[in-house]
């Protein structure tokens, strides 16, 4: 059935470097147009590109993939294409507005602090060992591009007047400016993002994913804290989690625990605190971690607490994307004599390490949710979307709560929070789509059912 709605699909500059995101968004735009929606495909500007580190900071390769994206978009039928940064007449407005605020600190435009919006992009670009630009120049470059996207998006929305918009709901500046511009224009927004289960995405009608979206809402407690799941619902959650661990079937936890602890040379009376690292440019670290933004500082602080506790040892598992890069967490651990369980020193999977752990600590990794399902007491240091749901000990970004949070988790028996975690995952799964196709997402977006803006 044809739709009378106008829809805006934002394709972030990162998408040429992430094939699954690129194909899903382009397919969605084509599907919306095929369903009769007046569809505008907005491609974010290429420079500066925080995601160029995926291409070894090769600007020519980045340009190749960006031009290929534009060429493919142009071949799609019944779409209007807008590319940020490619209207010379509009660039004069960008320069004029930038000139007014370029020497201010902080730089504020239309009530928005540009540095805050651009922070995740700046940190990600700065993480590259090949960068040869000062911090001041890098910040100015991204803040100016943030202003550019705000101006372009506002202009596009004013001209095209869409009723709905969709984008990958990351914290990078091209995505965040889309959210801000859409909300200011009263456009209903939908956010999609890859989930911790392979093949799944989050679909969030709040217009943003993570702790700031619907999946992180405290309102979910109304559904989860009193809910009794059926055997079928519990089995569905267990099957979902098995898939998250890349397992066809779950193995007995206690048997695995004894074997892995033996492999790790952990004695029966020792307590293992497992820190789950994240990539340093993770947006949840740069925007919602509070005092724990630096994982090097975090690992050092945790070890300071652990050193005062009897029969307790810390182990660090870096994020898989950090292997071989000597990320901040790993480097701090090595300097402190703490075991680092990366691919070069450990053959154990995440599932096996969670079996061995007595407490898991993470800033905001989605693996913390896997640990909670596992029955391991979890300390969250930042503000993950699953925090505050009754099965984690939360420091909320406050360094002064680190020690008490660790002690509280150590005195919590394994399995205590598992029922609440399973209940939350069951509700969370309603916001997840399994190997989604564009038609399914388009159908949801164009639905006329009432929803909050």
C-alpha positions in Angstrom: 0.0 0.0 0.0 1.4 3.4 -0.9 2.3 5.8 1.8 1.6 9.6 1.8 4.5 10.2 4.3 7.8 11.9 3.5 10.8 10.1 4.9 14.4 11.2 5.4 17.2 8.5 5.5 20.5 9.8 6.9 23.6 7.9 5.8 26.5 8.7 8.1 30.0 9.2 6.6 31.1 6.0 8.4 28.7 3.9 6.4 31.0 3.5 3.3 33.5 1.8 5.6 30.8 -0.5 7.2 29.3 -2.5 4.4 26.4 -3.9 6.4 25.3 -0.4 7.5 25.6 1.0 4.0 23.6 -1.7 2.4 20.9 -1.6 5.0 20.3 2.1 4.8 20.4 2.2 1.0 18.0 -0.7 0.8 15.8 1.0 3.4 15.7 4.2 1.3 14.8 2.3 -1.8 12.1 0.3 0.0 10.5 3.5 1.5 10.4 5.0 -2.0 8.9 1.9 -3.4 6.1 2.1 -0.8 5.2 5.5 -2.1 7.0 7.7 0.6 8.7 10.8 -0.7 12.2 9.7 0.3 15.2 12.0 0.7 18.6 10.2 1.1 21.0 12.5 3.0 24.7 11.5 2.8 26.9 13.1 5.4 30.0 15.0 4.3 33.2 13.0 4.0 35.8 15.4 5.7 36.8 15.1 8.4 36.2 11.3 8.7 36.7 9.8 12.1 36.3 6.3 10.7 39.2 6.7 8.3 41.3 4.8 10.8 39.6 1.6 9.5 41.4 2.3 6.3 44.8 3.0 7.8 44.2 6.7 7.5 44.3 6.4 3.7 42.4 9.4 2.5 42.4 8.2 -1.1 40.8 4.9 0.0 38.2 6.8 2.1 37.4 9.0 -1.0 37.0 6.0 -3.2 34.4 4.4 -0.9 32.6 7.6 -0.4 32.3 8.3 -4.2 31.2 4.7 -4.6 28.5 5.3 -2.1 27.3 8.4 -3.9 27.3 6.6 -7.3 25.3 3.7 -5.9 22.8 6.1 -4.2 22.4 8.0 -7.5 21.4 4.7 -9.2 18.5 4.1 -6.9 15.0 5.0 -8.2 12.6 7.6 -6.9 15.0 9.2 -4.4 16.2 12.7 -3.8 19.9 12.8 -2.9 21.4 15.5 -0.7 25.2 15.4 0.1 26.4 17.6 3.0 29.2 19.9 2.0 28.7 19.9 -1.7 26.7 23.1 -2.1 29.1 26.0 -2.6 26.4 28.6 -2.0 25.6 27.1 1.3 29.2 26.7 2.4 29.4 30.5 2.6 26.8 30.4 5.4 29.0 27.8 7.2 32.0 30.0 6.9 30.1 33.1 8.1 28.7 31.3 11.2 32.0 29.7 12.0 33.8 33.1 11.9 31.5 34.3 14.6 32.4 31.6 17.1 35.8 30.2 16.0 37.7 32.0 18.7 35.2 31.3 21.5 35.7 28.7 24.2 33.5 26.8 24.4 32.1 27.2 20.8 28.4 27.4 21.0 26.0 27.8 18.1 22.2 28.0 18.4 22.4 26.9 22.0 24.5 23.8 21.2 28.0 23.1 22.5 29.8 21.9 19.4 32.7 20.2 21.3 30.2 17.9 23.2 28.5 16.9 19.9 31.8 16.2 18.2 33.6 14.5 21.2 33.2 10.9 20.1 34.5 11.7 16.6 37.4 13.7 17.9 38.4 10.9 20.3 38.1 8.2 17.6 40.3 10.2 15.2 42.8 11.0 17.9 43.2 7.3 18.6 45.0 6.8 15.3 48.8 6.4 15.6 49.2 8.1 12.2 47.5 11.4 13.1 49.8 14.4 12.6 47.6 17.3 13.7 47.4 19.1 17.0 44.6 18.6 19.4 43.4 22.2 18.9 43.4 21.8 15.1 41.6 18.4 15.4 38.9 19.9 17.7 38.4 22.9 15.4 38.1 20.7 12.4 35.4 18.5 13.9 33.5 21.4 15.6 33.3 23.2 12.3 32.0 20.1 10.6 29.4 19.7 13.4 28.3 23.2 12.6 28.2 22.4 8.9 26.0 19.3 9.5 23.6 21.2 11.8 23.1 24.0 9.2 22.7 21.5 6.3 20.3 19.3 8.1 18.2 22.2 9.3 18.0 23.5 5.8 17.1 20.1 4.3 14.4 19.5 6.9 12.9 22.9 6.3 12.8 22.4 2.6 11.8 18.8 2.4 9.5 18.7 5.5 9.7 14.9 6.2 7.5 13.3 8.8 9.9 10.6 9.8 13.7 10.1 9.8 16.0 7.2 10.3 19.7 6.8 10.9 22.3 4.7 12.7 22.0 6.0 16.2 25.6 6.4 17.1 27.2 9.2 19.1 29.4 10.4 16.2 28.8 14.0 15.2 27.0 13.3 11.8 24.5 11.0 13.6 24.0 13.2 16.7 23.4 16.4 14.6 20.8 14.5 12.7 19.0 13.7 16.0 19.2 17.3 17.2 18.0 18.8 13.9 15.1 16.3 13.6 13.9 16.9 17.1 14.2 20.7 16.7 12.0 20.3 13.6 9.5 18.0 15.2 10.3 15.1 13.0 9.7 11.6 14.4 13.1 9.8 14.6 14.1 6.2 14.5 17.5 4.9 15.4 19.1 1.6 14.4 22.4 0.2 15.7 24.2 -3.2 15.7 23.4 -5.3 18.8 25.6 -7.6 20.8 24.0 -10.7 19.2 25.5 -11.4 15.7 23.0 -10.6 13.0 20.7 -8.5 15.2 20.2 -4.7 15.3 18.5 -2.5 17.8 15.5 -0.6 16.5 14.7 2.3 18.8 11.7 4.6 18.4 13.3 7.0 20.9 15.5 8.2 18.1 18.8 7.3 19.8 20.3 4.0 21.0 22.2 3.1 24.1 21.6 4.4 27.6 19.8 7.5 26.2 17.3 5.5 24.2 14.2 3.4 24.9 16.3 0.3 25.6 18.0 2.1 28.5 14.8 3.6 29.9 14.0 3.1 33.6 10.4 2.6 32.5 11.4 -0.9 31.5 11.4 -1.7 35.2 7.6 -1.6 35.1 7.8 -4.6 32.8 10.8 -6.5 34.2 10.9 -6.3 38.0 7.6 -8.1 38.6 7.5 -10.3 35.5 7.5 -14.1 35.7 8.7 -15.6 32.5 7.4 -18.8 31.0 9.7 -21.7 30.3 9.4 -20.9 26.6 10.4 -17.3 27.2 13.4 -18.3 29.3 14.4 -20.8 26.6 14.2 -18.0 23.9 16.5 -15.8 26.0 19.0 -18.7 26.5 19.0 -19.4 22.8 19.6 -15.7 22.1 22.5 -15.6 24.5 24.0 -18.8 23.1 24.1 -17.0 19.8 25.7 -14.0 21.3 28.6 -16.3 22.4 28.8 -17.8 18.9 27.6 -21.2 20.4 25.1 -23.6 19.1 24.3 -24.9 22.5 25.3 -23.8 26.0 27.7 -25.9 28.0 27.3 -26.6 31.8 28.6 -23.6 33.6 30.1 -25.2 36.7 32.2 -27.8 34.8 33.5 -25.0 32.6 34.3 -22.9 35.7 36.5 -25.5 37.3 38.4 -26.2 34.1 39.1 -22.6 33.1 40.1 -21.5 36.6 42.6 -24.4 36.6 43.9 -23.3 33.2 44.3 -19.7 34.5 46.1 -21.0 37.7 43.5 -19.6 40.0 43.2 -21.4 43.3 39.9 -22.4 44.8 39.9 -19.7 47.4 40.9 -16.9 45.1 38.4 -14.3 43.8 38.8 -13.2 40.2 37.7 -9.8 39.1 37.5 -9.7 35.3 37.7 -6.3 33.6 36.1 -6.2 30.2 37.7 -3.6 28.0 36.3 -1.5 25.2 37.8 0.2 22.2 39.0 3.7 23.4 36.9 5.5 20.9 33.7 3.8 22.0 31.1 6.5 22.1 29.7 5.3 25.4 33.2 5.9 26.9 33.6 9.4 25.4 30.1 10.6 26.3 28.7 8.6 29.3 31.7 7.3 31.3 32.2 10.2 33.7 35.5 9.7 35.6 36.2 6.4 33.7 36.7 7.7 30.2 40.3 6.6 30.2 40.6 2.9 30.5 44.2 3.2 31.6 43.2 5.3 34.6 40.3 2.9 35.2 42.4 -0.2 35.3 44.9 1.5 37.6 42.1 2.6 40.0 40.7 -0.9 40.1 44.0 -2.5 40.8 44.5 0.0 43.7 41.3 -1.3 45.2 42.1 -5.0 44.5 45.6 -4.7 46.1 43.9 -4.0 49.4 41.5 -7.0 49.3 42.6 -10.5 50.4 42.7 -13.4 48.0 41.6 -11.2 45.1 43.2 -10.8 41.7 42.4 -8.7 38.7 42.5 -9.9 35.1 41.9 -7.7 32.0 40.3 -8.8 28.8 40.8 -6.2 26.1 38.1 -5.6 23.4 38.8 -8.0 20.5 39.3 -5.0 18.2 42.1 -3.8 20.4 44.2 -7.0 20.2 47.7 -6.3 19.1 47.3 -2.5 19.5 48.3 -2.2 23.2 45.3 -0.2 24.2 45.2 1.8 27.4 43.7 -0.9 29.5 46.2 -3.5 28.4 49.2 -1.2 28.7 48.2 -0.1 32.2 47.6 -3.8 33.2 51.1 -4.8 31.9 52.8 -2.0 33.8 50.9 -3.1 37.0 51.7 -6.8 36.6 48.1 -7.6 36.0 47.2 -10.6 33.7 46.0 -9.5 30.2 43.8 -12.2 28.5 44.2 -11.3 24.9 44.5 -13.6 21.9 48.3 -13.8 22.3 48.1 -15.1 25.9 44.7 -16.8 26.3 42.8 -19.3 24.2 39.7 -18.9 26.3 36.4 -17.5 24.9 34.4 -14.8 26.6 31.9 -17.5 27.7 34.7 -19.5 29.4 36.2 -16.4 31.1 32.8 -15.5 32.5 32.6 -19.0 34.0 35.9 -18.4 35.8 35.1 -14.9 37.1 33.7 -14.0 40.5 32.9 -10.4 39.5 32.9 -8.7 36.2 33.8 -5.0 35.9 33.2 -2.9 32.8 32.6 0.7 32.0 29.7 0.1 29.6 30.5 -2.9 27.4 27.5 -4.9 26.2 29.5 -7.9 27.4 28.5 -6.8 30.9 24.9 -7.8 30.0 26.2 -11.2 28.8 27.9 -11.6 32.2 24.8 -10.7 34.1 22.8 -13.4 32.1 25.7 -15.7 33.1 24.9 -15.0 36.7 28.2 -13.2 37.5 27.9 -10.1 39.7 28.5 -7.1 37.4 29.9 -3.7 38.3 29.2 -1.0 35.7 31.4 2.1 36.0 29.8 4.3 33.3 26.2 4.4 32.2 25.4 1.4 30.0 21.9 1.0 28.7 21.3 -2.1 30.9 22.5 -0.3 34.1 20.0 0.4 36.9 17.7 -2.5 36.0 18.2 -4.4 39.2 21.0 -6.8 38.3 24.1 -4.6 38.3 26.1 -2.6 40.8 26.4 0.9 39.3 29.1 3.5 40.0 27.4 5.9 37.5 30.7 7.5 36.4 31.7 8.4 39.9 35.3 7.4 40.9 34.4 7.7 44.6 31.9 4.8 44.3 34.5 2.4 42.8 35.6 0.7 46.0 32.1 0.3 47.5 30.8 -1.0 44.2 33.5 -3.7 44.0 33.0 -4.7 47.6 29.3 -4.9 47.1 29.7 -7.1 44.1 32.2 -9.4 45.8 29.7 -10.0 48.6 26.9 -10.9 46.1 26.6 -14.6 45.4 26.8 -15.8 41.8 23.4 -16.1 40.2 21.7 -13.4 42.4 20.8 -11.1 39.5 20.4 -13.7 36.8 16.5 -13.8 37.0 16.3 -10.0 36.6 18.8 -10.0 33.8 16.9 -12.7 31.9 13.6 -10.7 32.3 15.3 -7.6 31.0 16.8 -9.4 28.0 13.4 -10.8 27.2 11.9 -7.3 27.0 15.0 -5.9 25.3 14.6 -8.5 22.5 11.4 -6.7 21.4 13.7 -3.8 20.4 15.9 -6.1 18.4 15.4 -7.4 14.8 17.0 -10.6 13.7 18.8 -10.3 10.3 16.4 -7.5 9.4 15.4 -6.7 5.9 14.7 -3.2 4.6 11.0 -4.1 4.0 10.5 -5.0 7.7 12.1 -1.7 8.9 10.2 0.4 6.3 6.9 -1.2 7.4 7.6 -0.2 11.0 8.7 3.3 10.1 5.6 4.0 7.9 3.2 2.5 10.5 0.4 4.9 11.4 0.2 3.6 15.0 0.5 6.3 17.6 4.0 6.8 19.1 5.8 9.5 21.0 7.9 12.0 19.1 
